[in-house]
Amino acid sequence: MKYDKNHALLETSIPGLPAPKCGKVRDVFDLGDKLLMVVTDRISAFDVILPCGVPDKGKVLNQLSLFWMEFLGMKNHLITADVDQYPAELQCVKEDLRGRSMLVKKVNMVEVECIARGYLTGSGWKEYQKSGTVNGQKLREGYQNASKIDEVLFTPTTKAAIGDHDEAINYEQTEALVGADMAKALKDATIGLYTKAADYARQHGIIIADTKFEFGKDVDGSLILADEVLTPDSSRFWPESSYAVGANPPSLDKQYVRDWLDSINFNHQPPGPVLPDDVILRTREIYVKAYEELSGKKLV
């Protein structure tokens, strides 16, 4: 295991196993009939992996995903997150894996990232200002930055390789990629899951402005929820107490890091800069607060 000076886990290795397939944040080990997904403390912004980590970030992402999977009740890829039930070859590193890993089924991933937008912000707000549309969908006049949208929008993107940028696609392009039946299933699941989660979060003082889901197909061809679910990496969380239309509210997600990078005029190209210690500490506080307020639990 490789940690940085702040004790953030950057890379994983397990004696006797081949090197994992590494994403921006997750390291995935192939165990034959299943996968071990380990969530590191790496952080990326603007599709660039930064050279430092945020301590406990991986535990927040993993444990919040587990919370949402149970709450939402949709069929998902989880086998277990109890390290004491992991196969024998993993027991030598089980304490490194505790709280930040899960054993999951192998599923055929759908090559579309499914974004639900309940509020107008970010790239959606920028597009609306220019053309009155979001992902090509025409919206009524009169919205402001951070306005609640009359109906939740399904705004899919392509799934880009590491270092590349996801590209927005419209519904017709989604149908062309995955077929009409699958496109409808993705849209219905995305909006349904977002709505259920957003209603719950609002009762706990948090607005989910938007979020990204990923889905796969199980062995019987049915849709299955996979990867991370409603985390501060994949969502915008706004404390309801500070929400106001017309400006970007303070958030409990990765936006704090993006804002800092913009403040130093980062060009959104690798290599990314090392975050100052105070930014790392504040980012950790934000992630932990998001987990604890949404789940009602203390971070393990």
Secondary structure, 3 states (H helix, E strand, C coil): CEECCCCCEEECCCCCCCCCEECCCEEEEECCCEEEEEECCEEEECCEEEEEECCCHHHHHHHHHHHHHHHHCCCECEEECCHHHCCHHHHHHHHHHCCCEEEEECCEECCCEEEEEEECCHHHHHHHHHHCEECCEECCCCCCCCCEEEEEEECCECCCCCCCCCCECCHHHHHHHHCHHHHHHHHHHHHHHHHHHHHHHHHCCEEEEEEEEEEEECCCCCEEEECCCCCCCCEEEEEHHHCCCCCCCCCCCCHHHHHHHHHCCCCCCCCCCCCCHHHHHHHHHHHHHHHHHHHCCCCC
